[in-house]
Amino acid sequence: MEQILLPIVKGNNSYNVFPSVSIHTVASLMTGIIKPPEERKIIIIDCRFHYEYQGGHIQGAINITGSDKTNQLLRLITNQNTDSRKCILLFHCEFSKNRAPHTMELLRQIDRSMNIWPKVSYDQMYLIQNGYHAFHQTYPALCEPKNAYVPMTTKGFYRPRSRIKSRIQKHSRSLKVRQFSPMLESVNDDNDTNNIDDSFNANRRSLNQNNQNNQ
């Protein structure tokens, strides 16, 4: 990273090489209390599984997950509407301990493969400390839907989650010998996404009832 533009805090992962920001900084950026440095666009990337994201997420966050993660990140990089020089990327998962740091490392690998060392397109990447779990507890009004939270370990989602986790781990191992390019073939994630959507719809009624009871 060429320059630290946001106030940083100590991360909850000793191995994470990217700086961390607090949930309070994120909320302040969202509500206008803090103006984005250099008028940069703030992009929040939710690295949780699809059913977690659908069950509640930070307002405006985009969901990047599953075995198609590589191509989702490539589309982010090559998106003509996303000027990397004017963006700050904020990553999180449920606790920001595993999935979000992994996604950040993957994006940096892809980014470096498309540039000449030491240049990178996205030099402003931060990990949201303690993830959605902490953000939802402190700022439920800044979540969609408000005060909504579906933990990764929610009963009814164990099997699809395990299947996707296995595919992600297998896909991650292949990254060591894989070359990235904008023409990278897609890894089909439709079956897993459909399984998750079916499970989510089947459990939505009970989850909504639980959220209403917690309000």
Sequence and secondary structure as in RCSB ss.txt:
>XXXX:A:sequence
MEQILLPIVKGNNSYNVFPSVSIHTVASLMTGIIKPPEERKIIIIDCRFHYEYQGGHIQGAINITGSDKTNQLLR
LITNQNTDSRKCILLFHCEFSKNRAPHTMELLRQIDRSMNIWPKVSYDQMYLIQNGYHAFHQTYPALCEPKNAYV
PMTTKGFYRPRSRIKSRIQKHSRSLKVRQFSPMLESVNDDNDTNNIDDSFNANRRSLNQNNQNNQ
>XXXX:A:secstr
     S  B  S TT  S EE HHHHHHHHHTSS  GGG EEEEEE S HHHHHT EETT EE  STTHHHHHHH
HHH TT  GGGEEEEEE SSSSSHHHHHHHHHHHHHHHTS TT  S   EEEETTHHHHHHHH GGGEESTT   
 TT TT HHHHHHHHHHHHHHHHHGGG    TT      HHHHHHHHHHHHHHHHHHHHHHHHH 
